[in-house]
Amino acid sequence: MTTPFGKDNLDLAASAQALADSAPTGSLRHAAAKSVAITFATTRDAAQARSTLNGISPDDVRRAALELFDELSTRTD
């Protein structure tokens, strides 16, 4: 299943991994992007990925991951 913008979970996982690779190791952005990359790579669709991300802890990583999820899943580039 793809997002409304035509990207599937593997495309989104690759985008999240690229963001993780560019973020400083140990930063909140790195942790969130890695979480999103792994989640997209291991779920069937965006709805399942978002549901899975709701279970991430700690709270700051979950919030950052959900923000990144929203950003990636609505991109048109």
C-alpha positions in Angstrom: 0.0 0.0 0.0 1.3 3.5 -0.8 0.7 6.8 0.8 -1.6 9.3 -1.0 1.6 10.6 -2.7 2.6 7.3 -4.2 5.4 6.3 -1.8 5.4 2.8 -0.3 6.8 1.9 3.1 10.2 0.9 1.7 10.6 4.3 -0.1 9.7 6.0 3.2 12.1 3.7 5.1 15.0 4.7 2.8 14.1 8.4 3.3 14.1 8.0 7.1 17.4 6.1 7.0 19.0 8.9 5.0 17.8 11.4 7.6 19.2 9.2 10.4 22.5 8.9 8.6 22.8 12.7 8.4 21.8 13.3 12.1 24.4 13.3 14.9 24.6 9.9 16.6 22.8 10.0 19.9 20.6 13.0 19.0 16.9 13.0 19.3 16.6 13.4 15.5 18.9 10.3 14.9 16.8 8.2 17.4 13.5 9.2 15.8 14.7 8.7 12.2 16.1 5.3 13.0 12.9 4.3 14.7 10.8 5.5 11.7 13.2 3.8 9.2 12.9 0.5 11.1 9.2 0.8 11.5 8.5 1.6 7.8 10.8 -1.3 6.8 9.0 -3.8 8.9 5.3 -2.9 8.5 2.9 -3.4 5.6 1.5 0.1 5.2 1.4 3.6 6.6 -1.5 2.9 9.0 0.3 0.0 10.6 3.6 2.0 10.8 1.8 4.9 12.5 0.2 2.6 15.0 3.5 0.9 15.7 5.2 4.3 16.3 2.6 5.1 18.9 4.2 2.4 21.1 7.8 3.9 21.1 9.3 5.1 24.3 10.6 7.4 25.7 8.0 10.0 25.0 10.3 12.6 23.4 11.5 10.0 20.8 7.9 8.9 20.2 6.8 12.5 19.6 9.8 13.2 17.3 9.2 10.0 15.4 5.5 10.8 14.8 6.4 14.2 13.6 8.9 12.7 11.2 6.4 10.1 10.1 3.9 12.9 9.3 6.6 14.9 7.4 7.8 11.9 5.3 4.4 10.5 4.6 3.1 13.8 3.2 6.2 14.7 1.1 5.6 15.0 -2.6 9.3 14.9 -3.7 
